[in-house]
C-alpha cells in the first residue's frame, strides 16, 4: 500500500463529500470534525456514488438513494435502506443485497493535498 494524492484541500468544504478516482478505486472523501475521511465511493446497498448527494450528519454518511447510513470513523453500518418516505419500499429494496460495513482508507495531509493510502 502506498500514499497517493487524492484531492486538493481547496476542493473540500466541511461536510460536503467529493468523489475521486485513484487508479481503479472510486473513493468518497469528506472533511468532518476537523478530520479527513476516505471511504469506498459507492454505497454498499445499491452502489450509488456517495459523493453525489450524500449527506454528512452526526458522524455518518447517508446515501441519497435509499438513506443507508454508515459511520465515518469506523465504516460500521448504522441503518440499512430505511427509505423514510415509504418504509415498506425501503424494507423491500433492503433485501436486494446483504448488509455490509463501508470500507475506509487511511488519510493524511501532505502539502496542498489530502492523501489516501491504497
C-alpha positions in Angstrom: 0.0 0.0 0.0 1.2 3.5 -0.8 0.1 7.1 -0.3 -1.5 8.8 -3.2 -2.6 12.4 -3.7 -6.4 12.2 -3.8 -7.7 15.8 -3.8 -6.5 19.3 -3.2 -7.5 20.8 0.2 -9.1 23.8 -1.6 -11.6 21.5 -3.3 -13.1 20.3 0.0 -15.6 22.0 2.2 -16.6 20.7 5.6 -19.4 18.0 5.5 -19.5 18.2 1.6 -18.4 14.8 0.2 -16.5 14.6 -3.0 -15.8 11.6 -5.3 -12.3 10.8 -6.5 -10.8 8.1 -8.6 -7.4 6.7 -7.7 -6.3 4.0 -10.1 -9.2 1.5 -10.3 -10.7 2.7 -6.9 -13.6 5.1 -6.6 -13.5 6.9 -3.2 -15.6 9.4 -1.3 -13.6 12.0 0.7 -15.1 14.4 3.2 -13.9 16.7 5.9 -15.8 16.2 9.1 -15.0 17.2 12.7 -11.6 18.6 11.6 -10.6 15.2 10.1 -10.5 13.9 6.5 -12.3 10.7 5.9 -11.9 8.4 2.8 -14.4 5.6 2.2 -15.3 3.4 -0.7 -17.1 5.7 -3.0 -20.2 3.6 -3.7 -22.9 2.8 -1.3 -22.8 -0.8 -0.1 -26.5 -1.2 -0.7 -27.1 -0.3 -4.4 -23.7 1.1 -5.4 -24.8 4.7 -5.7 -22.0 7.3 -5.6 -21.9 8.7 -2.1 -20.4 12.0 -3.2 -23.4 12.7 -5.4 -25.9 14.0 -2.9 -24.7 12.1 0.1 -25.3 13.9 3.4 -22.9 14.0 6.3 -24.6 14.4 9.7 -23.8 13.2 13.3 -20.6 11.5 12.1 -22.3 9.4 9.4 -22.6 9.5 5.6 -26.1 8.9 4.3 -26.7 7.6 0.8 -29.1 9.8 -1.1 -30.8 6.9 -2.9 -32.4 4.8 0.0 -30.8 6.6 3.0 -28.4 3.7 4.0 -26.1 5.2 6.7 -22.6 4.4 7.8 -20.3 5.9 10.4 -17.3 7.8 9.1 -15.0 6.9 11.9 -15.1 3.1 11.5 -17.4 2.4 8.5 -19.9 0.5 10.6 -23.5 0.3 9.3 -25.9 2.4 11.3 -29.1 2.0 9.2 -29.8 -0.2 6.2 -32.2 1.2 3.5 -34.8 2.8 5.7 -36.2 4.9 2.9 -38.3 7.0 5.3 -40.7 8.4 2.6 -42.2 4.9 2.2 -40.8 2.4 4.7 -42.3 -0.8 3.1 -40.3 0.1 -0.1 -37.1 0.5 2.0 -37.6 -2.9 3.5 -38.2 -4.5 0.1 -35.1 -2.9 -1.6 -33.1 -3.5 1.6 -33.4 -7.2 0.9 -31.8 -6.9 -2.5 -28.3 -7.0 -1.1 -26.6 -8.2 2.1 -25.9 -5.7 4.9 -22.3 -4.6 4.8 -20.0 -2.1 6.5 -18.3 0.6 4.4 -14.6 0.1 3.8 -12.4 3.0 5.0 -9.0 4.2 3.9 -6.3 6.0 5.9 -5.8 9.7 5.1 -3.2 12.4 5.8 -2.5 15.9 4.6 0.7 16.5 2.7 1.3 20.0 1.3 -1.9 21.1 -0.5 -3.4 17.6 -0.8 -5.3 15.0 1.1 -3.5 11.8 0.5 -5.1 8.3 0.8 -3.3 5.1 1.5 -4.3 2.5 -1.0 
